[in-house]
Amino acid sequence: MGIVGGNFTRHALTQMAKRRINKELVKYVIKNGRTSRGNGNTTVFTGNGIRVIVDNESGNVITVTRG
């Protein structure tokens, strides 16, 4: 796996803008949040009221949601 959270997909950036979540918060959750296995080849990071889904193969942030 590459650098986790190194790149953001267009979808992730759109979701972050809609929810007013900045890249620094996403990177903080990836580094310090709770991890769980996602669907397929993904990892889910949760913390600070957000959920970040990262593709395990590329390390890209796929999407970001609240809750």
C-alpha positions in Angstrom: 0.0 0.0 0.0 1.2 3.5 -0.8 1.0 6.5 1.5 -2.4 6.3 3.0 -4.4 9.4 2.3 -1.8 10.7 0.0 -4.2 11.5 -2.8 -7.9 12.4 -2.8 -10.3 11.3 -5.5 -12.6 13.9 -7.1 -15.5 12.3 -5.3 -13.8 12.6 -1.9 -12.9 16.3 -2.5 -16.6 17.0 -3.5 -17.9 15.3 -0.4 -15.4 17.1 1.8 -16.4 20.5 0.3 -20.1 19.7 0.8 -19.5 18.8 4.5 -16.9 21.5 5.1 -14.2 19.0 6.1 -10.6 20.0 5.4 -7.7 17.8 4.3 -5.9 18.3 7.7 -8.8 16.8 9.6 -9.0 13.8 7.1 -5.2 13.2 7.5 -5.6 13.4 11.3 -8.4 10.8 11.3 -6.3 8.5 9.1 -3.3 8.8 11.4 -5.2 8.7 14.8 -8.7 7.3 14.2 -10.1 3.9 14.7 -9.7 1.5 11.7 -11.9 -1.2 10.4 -12.1 -3.3 7.3 -14.3 -1.8 4.6 -16.1 -3.5 1.7 -13.8 -4.9 -0.9 -10.3 -3.7 -0.8 -10.8 -0.7 1.5 -10.1 0.5 5.1 -12.5 2.7 7.0 -11.0 5.3 9.5 -13.3 6.9 12.0 -12.8 9.7 14.4 -13.7 13.3 15.2 -17.2 12.7 13.8 -16.1 11.8 10.3 -15.6 8.5 8.4 -12.8 8.2 5.8 -12.7 5.4 3.3 -9.3 4.6 1.7 -8.5 2.2 -1.2 -5.9 -0.2 0.2 -4.2 -0.7 -3.2 -3.6 2.9 -4.2 -3.8 4.6 -0.8 -6.3 7.1 -2.2 -9.0 8.6 -0.1 -12.2 7.5 -1.9 -14.9 9.3 0.2 -15.5 11.2 3.4 -18.7 11.3 5.3 -20.0 12.6 8.7 -20.9 10.2 11.4 
